[in-house]
Amino acid sequence: MNRQIQIVALLTLAIVGTVVYAAEPTRLQHNPFSRPPSEVTRDVKPTPRADGSTPALDLRATLVASSDRLANVGGRILRPGDEVQGYTLLEVFEDRAVFSIESNRLTIYVKPDPEKDDE
């Protein structure tokens, strides 16, 4: 009988401990998806066009999520408000990003805009 009480008590503690442990998720100390700082992510390196010229800003990709909007400019990941080469990132869309420089707005498309071929 004493042995049965001990087994029941141990099982009860195991179940309660599991429930308490499951109710309190472990908080991460850092974001596992963040990129570590490095010279590669700090330097902006424009990709030359087919004709050999380089664009003012090299917008390579954009990411539009429910809470984050990011733009890859020359290999550097930017959020709205970040600055690169004197340009400030204002907005990020699926196919373009809007920058400002000296109170002028500049829209750069990830793919060339089919309606405009200004460069």
C-alpha positions in Angstrom: 0.0 0.0 0.0 2.8 2.4 0.9 4.5 1.6 -2.4 1.3 2.4 -4.3 1.0 5.8 -2.6 4.6 6.6 -3.5 4.0 5.7 -7.2 0.8 7.8 -7.3 2.6 10.7 -5.6 5.5 10.5 -8.1 3.1 10.3 -11.1 1.1 13.3 -9.7 4.3 15.3 -9.4 5.4 14.3 -12.9 2.1 15.4 -14.4 1.9 18.7 -12.4 5.5 19.5 -13.2 4.8 18.9 -17.0 1.7 21.1 -16.9 3.6 23.9 -15.1 6.6 23.6 -17.4 4.4 23.6 -20.5 2.4 26.7 -19.3 5.6 28.8 -19.0 7.3 29.0 -22.4 11.1 29.5 -22.4 12.0 33.0 -23.6 14.8 33.2 -26.1 17.8 35.4 -25.3 18.2 36.5 -28.9 16.4 36.4 -32.2 17.6 33.2 -34.0 16.8 34.8 -37.4 18.8 38.0 -37.0 21.9 38.3 -39.0 25.1 38.8 -37.1 26.8 42.2 -37.8 29.6 41.8 -40.4 31.3 43.8 -43.0 29.2 42.1 -45.7 25.9 43.4 -44.2 27.3 46.9 -43.6 28.8 47.6 -47.0 26.5 48.4 -49.8 27.8 47.0 -53.1 25.8 47.9 -56.2 25.2 45.3 -58.8 26.1 46.6 -62.3 23.5 46.6 -65.0 23.9 44.8 -68.3 25.1 48.1 -69.9 27.8 48.5 -67.2 26.1 51.4 -65.3 25.1 51.1 -61.7 21.8 52.3 -60.2 21.6 55.0 -57.5 20.5 52.3 -55.0 20.6 48.6 -55.7 17.3 47.3 -54.5 17.7 43.5 -54.6 14.6 42.3 -52.7 11.8 43.3 -50.4 10.0 41.5 -47.6 6.5 42.5 -46.5 5.2 40.6 -43.5 2.4 41.4 -41.0 4.7 43.2 -38.6 8.0 43.8 -40.6 8.9 45.4 -43.8 12.5 45.0 -45.0 14.5 45.9 -48.1 17.7 44.4 -49.2 19.8 47.3 -50.7 23.2 46.2 -52.0 23.2 43.2 -49.6 22.3 45.3 -46.6 19.0 44.7 -44.8 17.1 47.9 -44.0 13.9 48.8 -42.1 11.9 52.0 -42.7 13.8 54.8 -41.2 17.2 53.3 -41.9 19.7 55.3 -44.0 22.0 54.2 -46.8 24.2 56.4 -49.0 22.3 59.5 -47.8 18.9 58.0 -48.7 16.3 57.3 -46.0 14.0 54.3 -46.5 10.4 55.5 -46.1 8.2 52.6 -47.2 8.6 49.0 -48.5 6.1 47.3 -50.8 6.2 43.9 -52.5 7.8 45.2 -55.7 9.4 48.5 -54.7 10.8 50.7 -52.0 10.4 54.4 -51.5 13.4 56.5 -50.3 13.9 60.2 -49.6 17.0 62.3 -50.1 17.0 66.1 -49.5 13.2 66.3 -49.4 12.9 64.4 -52.7 11.1 61.0 -53.0 12.7 58.2 -55.0 10.9 55.0 -55.8 13.0 52.0 -56.8 11.6 48.8 -58.1 13.0 45.3 -57.5 12.4 44.6 -61.1 12.6 47.4 -63.7 9.3 49.2 -64.0 7.9 48.1 -67.4 6.1 51.5 -67.9 9.3 53.5 -67.4 12.8 53.1 -68.6 14.3 56.2 -67.3 17.8 54.8 -66.7 
